[in-house]
Amino acid sequence: MPRPPPAAGFHPPVQEEKNMSTPFQHAVVELCQSLSLPPPDQMDDSLFTLQVGEHAVHLSEQPARQLLMFCCLSPQQAQADASPLRQNLFSDDPLKPVIGQSAHSQDWVLWNRQPLAHCDAAALQRQLERISDCAERCCRAPEPTASTFAPQALRQRHARLHC
């Protein structure tokens, strides 16, 4: 028996492509677009890496519903005088990177994270800027600072004490 013609204005449902992205994948695409980079052709849910200057910044969903960014600095990259541990001081900035040292590789690991629910393009760029700026500071030799110690004043005071 032949099928009746469809009613006027009726359209059969279109099969949608399985192009659903996860919140992590959506955040990565949004970050790439905000940086004027092409979105990745293929991406899994485990790891995405951006090269920022000399540093590879990795993005991952770790733990669930959190966007983790981390950057590894070898002991040779991190300047001994820069004291990366100074980075761990308290801050009001929730995106301020924290640093730790891998027991396995001895690399320094800078990391920060934020809830995926808060990851719009601006928040993602701030997070990336914080971690890449921190990596640069940890790898840059410290700038010489003027000493606040005044030996002449010490000698003068010392001389007056003995008079």
C-alpha positions as a printed NumPy array, in Angstrom:
array([[ 0.   ,  0.   ,  0.   ],
       [ 1.484,  3.385, -0.977],
       [ 2.261,  5.955,  1.712],
       [ 0.018,  8.989,  1.884],
       [ 1.687, 12.3  ,  1.015],
       [ 2.846, 14.355,  4.013],
       [ 0.438, 16.976,  5.248],
       [ 1.089, 20.542,  4.21 ],
       [ 3.663, 22.211,  6.478],
       [ 4.818, 18.884,  7.919],
       [ 8.508, 18.08 ,  7.68 ],
       [ 9.946, 14.801,  8.863],
       [12.452, 15.153, 11.729],
       [16.018, 15.63 , 10.558],
       [18.576, 13.267, 11.984],
       [20.994, 15.46 , 13.926],
       [24.68 , 14.765, 13.758],
       [26.303, 13.559, 16.911],
       [28.227, 16.769, 17.327],
       [27.596, 17.228, 21.005],
       [30.57 , 18.684, 22.809],
       [31.416, 18.414, 26.465],
       [31.806, 21.549, 28.626],
       [35.595, 21.005, 28.498],
       [35.62 , 20.83 , 24.691],
       [33.365, 23.888, 24.504],
       [35.75 , 25.825, 26.783],
       [38.763, 24.884, 24.627],
       [36.981, 25.983, 21.442],
       [35.938, 29.249, 23.109],
       [39.517, 29.921, 24.265],
       [40.904, 29.22 , 20.787],
       [38.364, 31.577, 19.205],
       [39.167, 34.345, 21.694],
       [42.877, 33.966, 20.861],
       [42.142, 34.007, 17.091],
       [43.373, 30.431, 16.789],
       [41.599, 27.79 , 14.733],
       [39.662, 25.351, 16.906],
       [41.232, 21.901, 17.118],
       [40.164, 19.461, 14.397],
       [39.956, 16.593, 16.823],
       [40.018, 16.713, 20.556],
       [39.42 , 14.24 , 23.29 ],
       [38.324, 14.989, 26.812],
       [41.648, 14.301, 28.454],
       [44.186, 16.956, 27.436],
       [44.667, 19.966, 25.177],
       [47.987, 21.821, 24.886],
       [48.736, 25.401, 23.852],
       [52.25 , 26.676, 23.189],
       [52.643, 30.073, 24.876],
       [56.102, 31.463, 24.18 ],
       [58.587, 28.88 , 25.424],
       [56.039, 27.095, 27.6  ],
       [53.496, 24.385, 26.89 ],
       [50.309, 25.055, 28.851],
       [48.112, 21.991, 29.217],
       [44.347, 22.106, 29.773],
       [42.369, 19.264, 31.28 ],
       [39.141, 18.628, 33.146],
       [40.562, 17.666, 36.506],
       [38.703, 17.033, 38.798],
       [35.252, 16.753, 37.229],
       [33.674, 20.082, 36.224],
       [36.939, 22.002, 36.847],
       [39.188, 23.393, 34.115],
       [42.788, 22.74 , 35.129],
       [45.671, 24.539, 33.419],
       [49.194, 23.45 , 34.183],
       [52.705, 24.081, 32.931],
       [55.83 , 22.051, 33.699],
       [59.153, 23.818, 34.226],
       [62.296, 21.738, 34.288],
       [64.804, 22.431, 37.067],
       [67.046, 23.904, 34.351],
       [64.293, 26.301, 33.222],
       [63.351, 27.563, 36.659],
       [65.877, 30.074, 37.899],
       [67.283, 29.131, 41.277],
       [67.335, 32.796, 42.275],
       [63.695, 33.292, 41.229],
       [62.559, 31.034, 44.074],
       [59.398, 29.612, 42.521],
       [58.126, 28.813, 46.002],
       [57.456, 32.524, 46.547],
       [54.564, 31.973, 44.152],
       [52.688, 30.006, 46.83 ],
       [52.045, 33.008, 49.054],
       [48.411, 33.853, 49.804],
       [46.433, 35.852, 47.285],
       [42.91 , 37.144, 46.728],
       [43.197, 36.055, 43.091],
       [41.501, 32.647, 42.722],
       [43.383, 32.083, 39.444],
       [46.823, 32.693, 40.916],
       [48.965, 29.678, 39.997],
       [50.197, 27.351, 42.699],
       [53.52 , 25.565, 42.311],
       [54.682, 22.15 , 43.361],
       [57.557, 19.876, 42.472],
       [57.14 , 16.461, 40.903],
       [58.843, 13.773, 42.973],
       [59.278, 11.677, 39.824],
       [60.788, 14.187, 37.37 ],
       [61.869, 16.989, 39.726],
       [60.038, 19.388, 37.379],
       [58.211, 22.343, 38.862],
       [54.499, 22.24 , 38.045],
       [52.523, 25.486, 37.946],
       [48.769, 24.979, 38.019],
       [45.49 , 26.786, 38.498],
       [41.874, 25.847, 37.984],
       [38.373, 27.239, 37.888],
       [34.871, 25.776, 37.594],
       [33.94 , 24.953, 34.   ],
       [30.603, 26.67 , 34.635],
       [32.482, 30.019, 34.94 ],
       [34.638, 29.506, 31.854],
       [33.687, 32.184, 29.372],
       [36.286, 33.507, 26.928],
       [37.434, 36.338, 29.221],
       [37.836, 34.056, 32.26 ],
       [39.778, 31.515, 30.201],
       [42.118, 34.192, 28.889],
       [42.714, 35.518, 32.429],
       [43.517, 32.002, 33.62 ],
       [45.942, 31.441, 30.726],
       [47.593, 34.844, 31.245],
       [48.11 , 34.189, 34.966],
       [49.823, 30.866, 34.39 ],
       [51.96 , 31.993, 31.432],
       [53.053, 35.198, 33.234],
       [53.992, 33.16 , 36.293],
       [55.981, 30.69 , 34.167],
       [57.891, 33.592, 32.625],
       [58.673, 35.091, 36.049],
       [59.892, 31.743, 37.382],
       [62.231, 31.291, 34.407],
       [63.555, 34.837, 34.253],
       [66.69 , 35.752, 36.156],
       [65.803, 38.194, 38.911],
       [66.477, 41.818, 38.166],
       [69.139, 43.444, 40.314],
       [67.613, 45.59 , 43.004],
       [69.161, 48.494, 44.785],
       [70.291, 47.5  , 48.228],
       [68.594, 49.265, 51.098],
       [71.598, 48.531, 53.265],
       [73.764, 51.624, 53.735],
       [77.25 , 50.662, 55.01 ],
       [78.21 , 54.345, 55.438],
       [75.38 , 54.899, 57.906],
       [76.389, 51.782, 59.797],
       [79.986, 52.968, 60.082],
       [78.906, 56.397, 61.226],
       [76.656, 54.999, 63.912],
       [79.31 , 52.528, 64.945],
       [81.893, 55.314, 65.121],
       [79.635, 57.408, 67.346],
       [79.112, 54.515, 69.726],
       [82.847, 54.227, 70.352],
       [83.503, 57.949, 70.847]])
